[in-house]
Amino acid sequence: MKNFLLSLLCIFILSCSGSKTDSFNNPDKLIIGIYAGDNPNQTKENIVFFQKYLEKELGKEVEYIFTSDYTTLVEGIQRKKLHVVQLSPFSYVLATRKPCLVPLVTFGLNNKPSSYHSIIFSNSQSAIKNMADLQKYAKNITLCFGDPASTSGHLLPRAYLKSIGLEPDSSFKQVVFTGTHAATILSIKSKKIDIGCSSSDLALDRLIREGVAKQSDFNILWTSDDIINDTFSASIDLDKKLIEKIKKAYLEVHKKDFNAFSKSIFRFYPDARNRQFIPVSDSMYNSLRKVAANIKELK
């Protein structure tokens, strides 16, 4: 209920954002939407530095809209309530089912795309120690995903489970969506849920660094192949020169204002050394499109 109310609030804010006198394609105020993550207060505090950097580079006022889920971001960009949006790989795939985005950049490491991984895991004290155990006892097991539009917390683990003959909606005792990676991880740690799906690099590792969880709390049952990271994209209806200016600002921020850059990526990568934004193309997400297309429940 809490996440539902937050989503409604975000949609209301989106509907009220921006000046009615602004031209959408070249607005006086640029509106950027991002998912606030598991620690929204920290995200909001850190993004201020990047906001000021963008305002200086673009010569425009910049406003950030923070959401509690990816679906609100997809709706915001499709309804022309957002000019720029940061989306998870799967939510980007969902958004681009209708032509509405120009991909700009993604996270890079040493000028190459950085990646992360999805995991399926249990509590370390659980009798479920491997995927064979999971298949054997599925009917007695509760399973949780994160956000429905999450790549590592839903799309890829769902696809993998289906590939080994486990239909998430019928093979398990119960399936729930927790809404966030942190909620999934803590649900497994506290034994409220038997099996969780999340990200190892961007979620579990962060909670371990913060002392909220330990690696020894969990059995990792499955790890995915590399996943390309989030995309920062502009509305296809923005002025082309403005789109290029925004892209240039992202690509140069690690050189022009390293503090703003490092704080903007802190919830993903606390050590920003050797990291930067790099150009991204739509075709880089085609493999995820194929995965999503093969799961009828997602259509």
N, C-alpha and C positions, 0 to 999 in steps of 0.2 A: 504494500500500500504506500509506503514511504517513497519508493522509487517511482511509483505511478504518479503521485502528487508532484514530485520534483519534475517529472517529465512534462506534466501539464503546465507547471510554472514556467519551464523553459520555453514551451511553445508559445505561451502568452507573451513572454519577454521578446521572443523572436518576432511576433506579430506587431509589437509596439516599437521595435528598434528602427533607427534610421529616420531621417527627415523626409517628410512627404514631398518637399521641394527638390530633394536630391534626384539626380539622374542616376539610375541603377548602374549604368555602364561606366560612369565616371563620377562616383559620389564624392561629396565633401567629406563624409565620414565612412571609413572602411570598416565593415563589420566582419569579425573573424570568429568562427565557432570552433570550440575544442571540447573534448571530453575531459571533465575535471579529474577523473581518476579516483583512486582509493583515498587520496589525501587532498581534497579540493581546496582547503585553505592554503596549503603549501603551494599548490599549482597557481592559485590566484596571486599569491605574494610574489612568486618568482617570475611570473609572466609580465609583470609591470615593467621590468627592465627591457624586455624585448619589445613591448608595446611602445615605449619611448623611443627606442632605436628605429622602429618602423615609421613612427610619426616624423622623425627627423629625416629619414631617407626618402619618404614618399611625399613629404610636405602636406600631409593630411592628418586629420584626427583619426585615431584607431580605437575601436571599441571591441572588447572580447566578450563573447557570450559563452558561458560555461554550462555544459549539460551533464546529466547523470547517466546518459546512455547514448549509444551511437545512432539509434533510429531517429532521434530528434535532430541530429546533425544532418542526416540524409534528407529528412523532410524540409529542414531549413534551407538547404542549398537548392533543392528541387522547386521550392516555393518562392525562390528569389528573396529570401529573408537574410541570407548570408552571402558575403562576397568571396570569402576565403574560408576553407574548412580543413581541419586535420582529421583524417579518417583512418581507422584500422584497415588493413588490407581487404578483409571481407566486406566491411561497410562501404568501402570504395567500390568494390564489385557490385554491391547492391545499388548504390547510387547511380552508377554508370549504365544500368539497364536502360535508363533514359539518358540521352546525350545532354549533359548538364555541366560537365567539369573539364577543366584543362589541368592535367597533372603538372606540378611544378618541381617539387623536390621530395626527397626522402632522407633518412638518416644515413650518413656515411662514416666509414672508418678507413683512414688512410686512402681517401678518395675512391673507395669502392663501397657498394651497397652493404650496409650492415644487416644482419639477420637475427632471428630469434627462433625459439622452439616451443612447440606445444607438448604438454605432458599429460598422461593419465596416471593417477597415483592414489595410494591408500594410506591409512594410518600405519605406522611402523608396527603396531601391536595387532594389526588385523591379520586374519588368516589368509587374506588375499595377498599373495606375495609376487604373483606374476600374471601374465595374461591368460595362461591356461587355467589358473584358479578362477579368474574373472569369468571366463566362458562357462566353467563348470557350475559356478554358484550364482550366476546372473539373476535368476528368478528370486533370489533371497536378498538381493543387493539394491541399495539406494544409490543413485547416481546424480551428480549435479554438474551442470554447465554454468558458465558465467553469464555474460550479456548475450542475448540471441544473435547480435551482429558481430560478436567477437570471433576472430580467426582462430586463435589458440585456445580460447575458452569454449568454443562451440563447433565451428565449421569443421576443422581438421580432425578433432577427436571423434565427432559424429561420423565423419566419412570413414575413419579407420575402423571404428566399431562395426559399421555396416560391412566393411570389406572382409571382416572375419566372421560374419554371420550373426552379429548382435544388432538387432534393430532397437535403437534407444527407446522408442515409444511403446515397445511391446515385450522386449526381452528382459527388462529389469522390473524389480518390485515397484520402484517409484523413480521418476525423473523430475528434477526441479531446476529452475534457473535462479542462481543466487544474485545475479546482477553485476557482481564485480569479482575480480581475481582474488582480492583479499578475503572476501566473504567465502569464496569457495575453499581457499586454503585453510582458513580458520574453522570451517565446518568439518573438514577432514581431521584437522588437529584435535578438535574437541569431540570427535566421534559422533557428531550429529548426523553425518552422511558417511556412507561407506567409501565411495569412489568419487574423485574430483577430476576436473579437466581445467587446465590453466596453462600459464606460461612459466617455464623454468627461469629464463634469463630476466624477464621484465617484471615478474611478480614474485615468485618464490624466493629468488635470490635477494630481492629488495627487502622482503620481510625478514629474511635471515640476517641481513646487514643491520636492520633496525632492532634486532633482538626479539622480535615478535614470535619467531618460529626458529626451529633448528632443522638442519638437514636430516638428523637422526629421527625426526618426528614422522618421516614418511618413507614409504616404499614407492619408488618410481617404476611403474609397470611398463610404460611405453614412452618413447621420445620421438617426435616427428623429425622429418628432414628440415633443412633450413627454410625459414619463411621470410620473404621480403618484408620490410618494415612499413610503417605508416606512410601515407602520402599526404602532402600538403598541396591542396588543389585550389584553383580559382574558378569562379563561375564562368561558364562559356560565354555568358552575355556581357562580361566586363570588357572595357576598351582594351584592344590588343596591346597598345603601348603601356597601359597601366599594368597589365598582366606581366609583361616583360620586366617592368620596373620592380614589381613585387618579387618576382623570381630572382632578379639580380640582388635585391636586398637580402634575401634568404641565403643565397650562395656566398655572399661576402661577409656575413655577420661574424663568422668566427675570426676573421682578420680585423674587421673594423671595430667590433665591440665584443670581445671574448667573454666578458662578464655577462652581458645580455644573452649570448649564445649558451653559455654553460648553465645558467639558471633556467633557460627555457627547456633544456633537455634533461634537467636534473632528475626528474622522476623516472626517466628511462635509463639514463647513463650518468651516475654521479661523478664520474671522471671524464671530463670532456676533452682531455688531451688526445690529439690525433683524430678527433672527430670533427665533422662538418656536415652541412647539408650538401647533397649532390643532386644533379638533375635526374628526373625519373620519367619514364615513358609509360603510357597506358598498357603497352604490350607486355610489360614486366609482370602484370597481374593476370595474364591469360591462363596460367596453370591453375590459379585459384578459381577462375571462372569455370573451368572444366570440372573441377571438384564440385562446385556448387550446382552445376547443371545436372550432375548425376545423382543429386539427392532430391527426390521428388517432394519431400516434406518442406523444402526451402522455396519451392516455386509459388 
